[in-house]
Amino acid sequence: MTSASRSNVVSSFIQKMLDLQAVVQSLGVKGRGKHWIVVTSQEKLGELVSGLDDKKIELARLMDRFPLQVHLEPSDISEVTSRRVLSKNAPAQKALGQLFDQHRGRFTEHTRLTADIRLPELTRDSFIDLYPLLPYQIDLIIQVVSGLRTQGGASKHVGGANRTIIKLAQQLVINPAVNLADQPIGAVARLDQVYDLVEGNIGSEVRAKISAISKELEHPLAQPVAKVICLLQYVKSVHRTAENIAAALHPGVAGDSQLAAVKDALRQLEAANKVRLNGRRKRISR
């Protein structure tokens, strides 16, 4: 985006804020305090103008007109996603519950992530509600979307985290590139599949390197591992270890651990200088 086009976007955004402020003030005068105005937004306005110091005064004036401010938390987004996109009928809930009960121990172990923050736990109810997504994947996607939004070159469609997560959940089920709807019951979403749905917003240089891996390395997990590492670079609280990468690539409730295969893939990636170790965190080589 050029400086001129960025300036036009900012100017338009500020003008819309001023227009809204004027409408609220006029209705306040005409209605004598008897009317309520409710405004919804895909993002917190404060985050969108956080880097525009000269525009914060206008934002403050606008926000003063709205004393009641409600913000969605990740748990709220999970509930909205489960109800709008991932709801199941009674037979499906029963089948998923029985499957989870049968494999609870090993499935929980194989999909556990270590992080600097507490991630949502995998429970029977949360598994049924969010399947084929896992509870912590909502948090990961929120951070990935936020990272894509703030980086240069991201699509304008990656703007509202809430809306984007709902759309991604839907696409994981119906998009031909993933199509979990046609997979046997028990198959779960993997982070490399999320990459496939958002890769158009990844920097072209990194995207090209990841795309070439399938032709340059023989290991079947080499490219999926690189995709997971790429997305986890936006999730600062999650360690990019072999164990976490294996958890992010776990294929299904009854599936075997991917850890040994992931470690082999990592050795090939590091030997080919596709991935490098930066402290405790692996990164895609530049």
Secondary structure, 3 states (H helix, E strand, C coil): CCHHHHHHHHHHHHHHHHHHHHHHHHHHHHHCCCCCCCCCCCCCHHHHCCCCHHHHHHHHHHHCCCCCCCCCCHHHHHHHHHHHCCCCCHHHHHHHHHHHHHHHHHHHHHCCCCECCCCCCCCHHHHHHHCCCCHHHHHHHHHHHHHHHHCCCCCCCCCCHHHHHHHHHHHHHHCCCCCHHHCCCCECCCHHHHHHHHHHHCCHHHHHHHHHHHHHCCCCCHHHHHHHHHHHCCCCCECCCHHHHHHHCCCECCCCCCHHHHHHHHHHHHHCCCEEEECCEEEECC
